[in-house]
Amino acid sequence: MQAICEEAAAVMRKLIGMLKDDHFKLDNASGRYMPVVVEQVMDRPGFADVYSVAHYGEQNGDLMADPEMTFGEWDGQFYPLTFRNDYLGFVQDVVSEGDGREPVVNESQQRELAVFAALWFRNIAAQQKI
């Protein structure tokens, strides 16, 4: 499995360090950029914790992920698990489970999400001044 790079992991650690009651919203950009929302979301076998990081917009009164990614934490590393963009109707889950079989990781998709996360977390750090 492909973990996110250390630069992105450092931003992730700062974000989860701000968690209160399993979630928080960070908006240090005075409306210039979308706030970032971080939540501890679920248990997933093989990971200590799973976190969601998202930007949300609104369309017709509904919150829309733009995007949302989940990351599993294991042994001090963060591994991309899912990607969602509601405006595009696009969802990726890099781990497929079912039928009682061992989970299968789509390594190619996960590497792509790790690369995207590096860029996205660099933008979040700059935009939110963290």
C-alpha positions as CSV (number, residue, x, y, z in Angstrom):
1,M,0.0,0.0,0.0
2,Q,1.1,3.5,-0.8
3,A,1.2,6.0,2.1
4,I,1.0,9.8,1.5
5,C,4.3,11.6,1.4
6,E,5.9,13.0,4.6
7,E,5.0,16.6,3.8
8,A,1.3,15.7,3.4
9,A,1.5,13.4,6.5
10,A,2.8,16.4,8.5
11,V,-0.2,18.5,7.5
12,M,-2.5,15.5,8.3
13,R,-1.0,15.3,11.8
14,K,-1.6,19.0,12.3
15,L,-5.2,18.6,11.2
16,I,-6.0,15.6,13.4
17,G,-4.3,17.3,16.3
18,M,-7.0,20.0,16.1
19,L,-9.9,17.4,16.4
20,K,-12.4,18.1,19.1
21,D,-15.2,15.5,19.6
22,D,-14.1,13.6,16.5
23,H,-14.6,16.5,14.0
24,F,-13.7,20.2,13.3
25,K,-14.0,22.8,10.6
26,L,-11.0,25.0,9.9
27,D,-11.6,28.4,8.1
28,N,-8.6,30.6,8.4
29,A,-9.1,32.0,4.9
30,S,-11.8,34.6,5.6
31,G,-14.1,33.2,2.9
32,R,-11.4,33.3,0.2
33,Y,-11.0,29.5,0.1
34,M,-13.3,26.6,1.1
35,P,-13.0,25.6,4.8
36,V,-11.5,22.2,5.5
37,V,-13.5,19.7,7.5
38,V,-11.8,16.8,9.3
39,E,-13.6,14.0,11.0
40,Q,-12.7,10.7,12.6
41,V,-15.2,8.6,10.7
42,M,-15.0,4.8,11.0
43,D,-13.2,1.7,12.0
44,R,-11.6,-0.3,9.2
45,P,-9.8,-3.5,9.8
46,G,-6.0,-3.1,9.6
47,F,-6.0,0.6,10.6
48,A,-5.8,2.3,13.9
49,D,-8.1,5.1,12.8
50,V,-9.8,6.4,9.6
51,Y,-10.1,10.1,9.0
52,S,-12.1,12.1,6.4
53,V,-10.7,15.4,5.1
54,A,-13.1,17.4,2.9
55,H,-14.1,20.7,1.3
56,Y,-17.8,21.2,1.1
57,G,-19.9,23.4,-1.1
58,E,-23.6,23.8,-1.4
59,Q,-26.0,23.0,-4.2
60,N,-29.7,23.3,-3.9
61,G,-29.4,23.3,-0.1
62,D,-27.3,20.1,-0.1
63,L,-23.7,19.8,1.1
64,M,-21.5,18.6,-1.7
65,A,-18.0,17.1,-1.2
66,D,-15.5,18.9,-3.3
67,P,-13.6,16.7,-2.7
68,E,-13.6,14.3,0.3
69,M,-10.9,11.8,0.9
70,T,-10.5,9.2,3.7
71,F,-7.2,8.1,5.1
72,G,-6.4,5.1,7.2
73,E,-3.7,5.5,9.8
74,W,-1.4,2.6,10.5
75,D,2.0,2.6,12.1
76,G,2.3,6.4,11.9
77,Q,1.5,6.5,8.2
78,F,-1.6,7.6,6.3
79,Y,-3.0,5.6,3.4
80,P,-5.6,7.0,1.0
81,L,-8.7,4.8,1.0
82,T,-11.5,6.7,-0.8
83,F,-12.0,9.8,-2.9
84,R,-15.4,11.5,-3.6
85,N,-16.4,14.5,-5.6
86,D,-20.2,15.0,-5.5
87,Y,-20.3,17.7,-8.2
88,L,-18.8,15.2,-10.6
89,G,-20.7,12.2,-9.2
90,F,-17.3,10.5,-8.8
91,V,-16.4,8.0,-6.1
92,Q,-13.3,5.8,-5.8
93,D,-12.7,3.2,-3.1
94,V,-9.2,1.7,-3.4
95,V,-10.0,-1.3,-1.2
96,S,-12.6,-3.8,-2.3
97,E,-14.0,-6.2,0.2
98,G,-16.8,-8.7,0.0
99,D,-17.9,-12.2,-0.3
100,G,-15.8,-13.1,2.8
101,R,-12.6,-12.8,0.8
102,E,-9.4,-11.0,1.8
103,P,-9.5,-7.2,0.9
104,V,-7.9,-6.3,-2.4
105,V,-6.1,-3.0,-2.8
106,N,-6.1,-1.2,-6.2
107,E,-2.4,-0.2,-5.9
108,S,-2.5,2.0,-9.0
109,Q,-5.6,4.0,-7.8
110,Q,-4.0,4.3,-4.4
111,R,-0.8,5.7,-5.8
112,E,-2.8,8.3,-7.8
113,L,-4.7,9.3,-4.7
114,A,-1.4,9.6,-2.7
115,V,0.0,12.0,-5.4
116,F,-3.3,14.0,-5.4
117,A,-3.2,14.2,-1.6
118,A,0.4,15.7,-1.7
119,L,-0.8,18.5,-3.8
120,W,-4.1,19.0,-2.0
121,F,-2.5,19.1,1.4
122,R,0.1,21.6,0.3
123,N,-2.8,23.8,-0.9
124,I,-4.7,23.3,2.3
125,A,-1.7,24.2,4.4
126,A,-1.1,27.4,2.4
127,Q,-4.8,28.4,2.2
128,Q,-5.5,27.7,5.9
129,K,-2.1,29.0,7.2
130,I,-1.1,25.9,9.0
